[in-house]
């Protein structure tokens, strides 16, 4: 019954092919599988027969090169026609990683092998990222009171209101301020009365007291013009008026009329929006393309002409949550089209390396730890070569730092099949002993059954 089972050739070939992968650790079992009933040759015998007799013609499958026959036929797995094995096919040569494989033209055509040259060219990349409009930190101003009192009048009563430099903002009533004005006016009268004193020390003391009283008022943000008007009129002002030191927009209002405020309390915040900052997120792999001083283009989320700006700073730390580095861009905004907290699109024209050694990115096999390319040596020979990569451009080119030379040719398609072929042949070469020891067991007889194969 077992003999009849083996006579069903296609099914047996499929079982034996699957057994090939299960028996890879055992060299003897491996030879037994491909040698069964003398209908095929093991890879070891194929290699030995090629060395012994160059006229022996073997046949293999283009898609399953471990299938080897001594006569034409069909592959037991995919049922494709077997093709002749070239004399060099399956032999081990020294290459980039130790093995150069040889593929016949028919197999290359079936695999769809395409190539591209290794050339030098300039690398460019446009970094396209999201940006957030922000207030310019250097153009923000906080209005606070240096004395405590009550807000009598608010000249600026809402956020978003535009104010000009020198415009009155609010008026504060403070008993302490009234007392200070009274002391100042008393010092003014005393200084005038003692100006003609026959004793110079008395006159100098009166002038010193006046100076100290004037300085005290200035510490409370009373302008020199207000102090001069007070000295001229001799009338005490019940309230103190605070003025805007710069033009801007009211971005924060913390008080209302009639509120009691303490010294140092923040009352209003002004921001000049004629220029704004935009924070752009730059990912780690994009950092080599971004430099301070680069020109950028700002696109709006609605139809409008783009704006131009430049990168003023790249922050020296990374955002923990987004894993990005902030680039600060300064943009003119006199028309106030850019609003703080608005999202925009930032386009940065990055300039990489001039005359870099490059290949198409699809030529690289990335394993996570290593990068490999297949170099076409001609005559159907391919060398798996480890490489070290650099920058990657917009058009899919990658910079080669080590492993290739200008003018070489690399494979850009079917690398995975070449890689499988290379690894299979390397494993087979390792399993085939160059000289068997004298006490090595012989190849199992032709009547080997399935139970023996799986043990």
PyMOL commands that set and color helices and strands:
alter all, ss='L'
color gray80, all
select helices_A, chain A and resi 2-7+9-22+27-38+43-52+105-111+137-139+175-193+200-219+224-233+284-289+361-363+415-431+450-453
alter helices_A, ss='H'
color red, helices_A
select strands_A, chain A and resi 59-60+68-69+83-84+100-102+115-117+119-121+124-134+140-144+149-154+162-163+168-173+239-243+248-253+260-261+266-271+275-283+295-299+307-319+324-332+343-351+356-360+365-366+371-378+381-392+397-402+409-411
alter strands_A, ss='S'
color yellow, strands_A
deselect
rebuild
show_as cartoon
